[in-house]
Amino acid sequence: MSTLTIERLTVGYGDGAPVLDGLDLTVPDGDVVALLGANGAGKTTLLRALLGLTSARGGRVLLDGADLTGLPTEDRVRRGLALVPEGRGVVAELTVAENLRLGALWRYAGRKHARAERDAAVGQMYELFEPLARRRDAPGHTLSGGERQMLALARALVTRPRVLLLDEPSLGLAPLVVAQLLGVLRDQARSTGLTVLLAEQNVTGALSVADRGVVLSLGEVVADRPAADLAADPALRHAYLGF
Amino acid sequence: MERLVFLLSTGLARGAVLALFALSLVIVYRAARVVNFAQAALAIVPVYVAVAVTSATGSYWLGLACALITGALLGAVVERGLMRRVPQDNPLAGIIVAIGLVMVLQAGLAIAFGPDHRPVHAPFSQRPLGVGGVPLMSPYDLFVLLVAAVVMGALAWLFGRTSLGLRMRAAAFAPETSRLLGVRVPRMVTLGWTLSIATAALAALLLVPTGLGLDPHAADVLFVNAFAAAVIGGLDSPAGALAAGLLVGVLASLVTGYASAAAAPPAVLGLLTVVLLVRPHGLFAAREARTA
């Protein structure tokens, strides 16, 4: 599908020292990359900067060689980036069905059979996430944490993104729900060749679905290894992940 | 009894205008999270245009169409040219800019057209029609109710049934998440202002023939009462604006008829106070979100 390239990205808040200082990272086509690191390492800042929600002080973001720098968030989304932010990125005042329809609107706009294609894409999401099908007319704010995270992932997938970015999807969820969500993610990546950058505190879960693990510390990449190596090597784990 | 029926029916017609204006305040509040204190001044400019067009062409309907178009354009220009440039981190900045806009617009109108009342004629008779000897509402009151109902129906359809409405609602509730869903949020905000000022202009145009006439301050009292109605309804709720607008209209009509016109504003204030004491977020405020 697509390659995401980050070149010398520098991001900071206010006048303070930059959170990310000249970060270089490539997420190759079809790879699932786990972005690991302690609180404050810069994971969320990186994902927000990739979508343009936090403005970068310098550096470039490229999607398949096309420069996204300077584009507003909604145009980066339309180019094929999708972000599921921390804290369940759904519009809580809208229903499940409305959230999914909204996500799919721009994707199928202007096509000959726009509505049919959109309904088919939304239908696929209901097949993927059965609990959402049962609650399609429920407003977002009445969903449980797990259902909301499913909806956030579904509304991202319904746009058929080229690169999917996820910020701590397992936060505050029961292990069973986390396993289910990560399973869907892995299956989607395998079947559609979707490129995924997954920021997680849940190291074991993230490495179990990832091809590669990248460890971020104070805004710099301190380790970049195959996920299996990172998970299996106690010395690496201890040095970079603290367990 | 006859008096009560008459006051209720005229109160409904006045309330429909209030509800329309309150709805315009709700639309702009939902789109941009601002209470637009310049709504009355922005609404009265298109009325001047309508009156000029009507007196030049003799057609009320052409004047009405021009008022709607002017209101829509004015809303877009004010949002793109002014409000978008105001810092968003503090609501005070937007309020101060709006008050400044009121001064500029009302002073400009007074300089251009003079501060006097200009009589404006209604397109239909304002003499009450009687049913079985009981005076009810006038043909113009019926026209006002009909127009208000059509506009509210159209807005309800737009927001509830169309993709554009879905995008506008999403952008109003959760701007950042909506951008992640590919919604062009700045465009939706401009559209909100456009719809809002066009609706407010229509309400002002419907009001003017029933009052003293047209002057730069002709919609000021309408704004005050409609703002009270919007807050009673729960600032965020179109249905609330509709219900509270009708309620305030009927209340003001009854108090004016049975006591005096001077007692109507305190009565509205009393209603506002009671509602805010009992339900601080208004009658139709959104429900609380599930947090667990």
Contacts between the chains, C-beta under 8 A, distances in Angstrom:
chain1	res1	chain2	res2	distance
A	51	B	180	6.9
A	53	B	176	6.6
A	53	B	179	7.6
A	53	B	180	7.9
A	72	B	179	7.5
A	73	B	179	4.2
A	73	B	180	6.7
A	74	B	179	4.9
A	74	B	182	5.4
A	74	B	183	6.3
A	74	B	184	5.3
A	74	B	185	7.1
A	77	B	179	7.2
A	77	B	180	6.3
A	77	B	181	7.3
A	77	B	182	4.4
A	78	B	182	5.6
A	82	B	180	7.6
A	83	B	180	5.5
A	85	B	177	7.7
A	85	B	180	6.9
A	89	B	177	5.1
A	89	B	180	5.9
A	90	B	177	6.7
A	91	B	170	4.9
A	91	B	173	5.5
A	91	B	174	4.6
A	91	B	177	5.4
A	91	B	178	6.6
A	91	B	181	7.5
A	92	B	173	7.4
A	92	B	174	7.1
A	92	B	289	5.5
A	93	B	169	7.3
A	93	B	173	4.2
A	93	B	174	7.4
A	93	B	286	6.9
A	94	B	166	7.5
A	94	B	169	6.8
A	94	B	170	6.1
A	94	B	173	7.2
A	98	B	166	6.0
A	98	B	170	7.8
A	99	B	181	7.8
A	101	B	163	7.7
A	101	B	166	6.7
A	102	B	166	5.7
A	102	B	167	6.8
A	102	B	170	5.4
A	102	B	178	7.5
A	102	B	181	5.2
A	102	B	183	7.0
A	103	B	181	4.9
A	103	B	182	7.2
A	105	B	163	5.7
A	105	B	166	7.4
A	105	B	167	6.8
A	105	B	181	8.0
A	105	B	182	7.1
A	105	B	183	7.8
A	106	B	182	4.0
A	106	B	183	7.7
A	107	B	182	7.4
A	141	B	287	7.4
A	141	B	288	7.9
A	141	B	289	3.7
A	141	B	290	5.3
A	142	B	290	5.4
A	143	B	290	7.1
A	144	B	290	7.7
A	145	B	292	7.6
A	155	B	181	6.5
A	159	B	182	6.9
